[in-house]
Amino acid sequence: MSDQNPAAGHVDIAVDRVAKIYAQAVVEAADAAGCRREVLAELGSLARDVLPKVPQAAAVFASPKVPAEEKAAVIDKVAKGRLRPTSVNALHVLARHGRLGMLGAVVAAAERLADERDGRKQATFTTAVPLDDAERARVVAEIERAVKSPLTPTFAVDPALIGGLVVRIGDTIYDQSVATSLTRLGGRLHQRNIQAIQNGEYSWRT
């Protein structure tokens, strides 16, 4: 389960289309090597955890002015002894085709494709206030029963969402009326908002 900012939901259609092409290659290569989960975890960690902390490397990856050979050298420096050969090969392919700056989009597309192949659906749970682990598990289980499908959940916080929570699965949006327990959870979140406002404790952090 992960967290995201709801404002990050904008999708560039052209980038998404290209990302899907490379994502399919990554997933198929990882499947052939029997290490899909590990490869997606490594590439995801690089895109979301490592590069944001190493802006120089991120800038090299994203710049169209940096030669592919220089990007390859950075890949080897960053990945040597840390990533599986399939992960390193994927990075080199992206670099060779000038797509290394799209790593985050490729990883996201690969994760969606992997979920589809495993019969899972990606779902975004947006709430007005953060949920604790027990609440997250409960709401995910309830929605899985409602849609009769396992889910890969992402959680977002939107303080403007006073009514409780909204669940998006693909192009379908659900609110807490989907099931009784969601209605109760939505009511608790709404009451928590009221109390936080009354006590001056409302948090705008996501």
N, C-alpha and C positions, 0 to 999 in steps of 0.2 A: 504494500500500500504506500502510495506516495502523495506528496502535496504539490500543489501548483497554484499560480496566480491566475484567476479567471481571465484576466486581461491578456494572458498569453495564448488564448485560444484562436487568434487570428491565423488563418492558413493561407499561404501563397500557393495558388493552384499550380502554377508552373513549377515551383520548387517541389511541391508535393508529388507531382507527376514524375519528375526526374528522380526524386528520392525513392519512390516505389521501385523503380527499375533496379537501382543499386541494392535496395533492401532485399529484393527477391534473390539477387545473386549472393548476398551475404548469408541469408537464411539457408539457401540450397547448399552452399559450400560448407556451412557449419553442420548441416544435417548429414552431409556426406562424410564429414569427419567425426560425426557423433558427439559434437560439443556445442550444440546450438545455445543451450542455456548459458554456458560459460562465456561464449563469444559475445552474446548480447549483453551479458553483465559487464564484461571487460570494456566493450565499446561504449556502453551506457555510462559507466563510471568515468571513462576518459572524457566524454562529452560534457557530463553534468558536474563532475566533481573536480577533475584534474585541471582541464583547460581553463575554467573560470579562475583558478588560483595561479595560473601561469600565463598571464596576458601576453607575454612575448611569444610563446609557442602558439597561442590562439591566434595572434595577429599573423604569424607566418602561415598557419593553416588556411586562414581566410583570404589572404592577399593574393589577387591574381597576378601581381607583379613579381612574386617570389617564384623562381624556377622550380620545376618538379624535383630536380635533383637535390636542391636545398631542403625542400619539404621532406624528401625521402630521408635525408640525413637527420632531420629533427625527429621523424618517426622512429628511426632506429635508436636514437638517443633516449627518447621517452619510453619506448616500448621494450627495449632489449632486456630480456630476462624477466619481464613483468607480464607480457601478454602472450597468448598462444599464437602459434604460427598463422592460424586462420585469421585471427584478429589483425595481426601485423600485415598479412597479405591484403586484407580488405582496405586497410588504411593506404597501402601503396597504390592499390587500384584507384582509389578516390583521388590520390595525389596526382597520379599519372594523367587522369582525365580532367584535372582542374576542379574537382568537386569536394575537396577536403573541407572546405568551409561549410559544406552541407552536412557534416558528420552528425550533428544533433538531429536533423530532419531524417537522415537515413536510418539512424538508430530507432527513432520513434516509429517510422514506417515498418522497420523490421520487427519491432515488438508487436505492432498490430497484426502483421502477417503471421507471426508465430502464434499469436493468440487465436487467430482464425483457424489455423491448421490444427490447433489443439481443441477446437470447439469452444473457445472462450470468447467473451465479448468484453471490450473495454468500456468502462463506465466512469463518469465523472460525478462525484457527489459534492455539491456545493452547499455549504451551510453558512449561516450568519455568524456563528461562533465556532471555534475549534471543537472537535469531538475527541473524547478520550478513546483509548484502544477498545474498551468494551463496547462503547456506543458505535464505533466504526464497524466492529465485527458484527454487531447485531443488525445494523442497517444494511450491510452488505448481504448477510444471510437472508434477510427479509426480501430484498430485491431479487436475489438469485431464485428464491422460491416463486416470486411473482412472475418472473420472465422465463423460468424453467431453463436457466443456463448459468454455468459458472462464469464469474466475472473477474476481470483484472481491474481493481478500483484505483482511482486517483481522487484525492480529496483537495478541495479548494475552499477558501473562506472568502465570503463577500459580505461585508458589514451592512451593505444596502439591502440584503435579503432578509427583511424583518420577519417574513412568514415562516421560517423554519429551514427547510431544505428542498433542493431540486436535484433530481438525478437525470443525467443525460446518457443515453446508450445509443450510439450512432446518431441518427436524426430524430430519435424519439426522446421526448422530455417527460419525466414523471414528477409529480409532487407527492406530498405526504398522504394524499387521498388514495394512493395505490393500495395500501394495506393498513389495517388497524394499528399495528405497532408503529408504522411510520407516522401515522396521525398523532399517536401519543408522543413520539420522539419530537415531531415538529412542534407540538404544544409545549414540551419541556424547553426546547430551544427558544421559542417565542417568550416564554416566561423568564428564561435566563436573560434575554435581551432587556426585558422590562426592568428586572432587578438591577442589572448592570448600569442601565441608564439612571435609575433612581439613586443608585449609590455612587454615581460618578466613576464607575470602574470600567466603562466600555472601552474595549481594546480595538484599535484599528490595525493591529498587526495580523498578518496572515500566517 
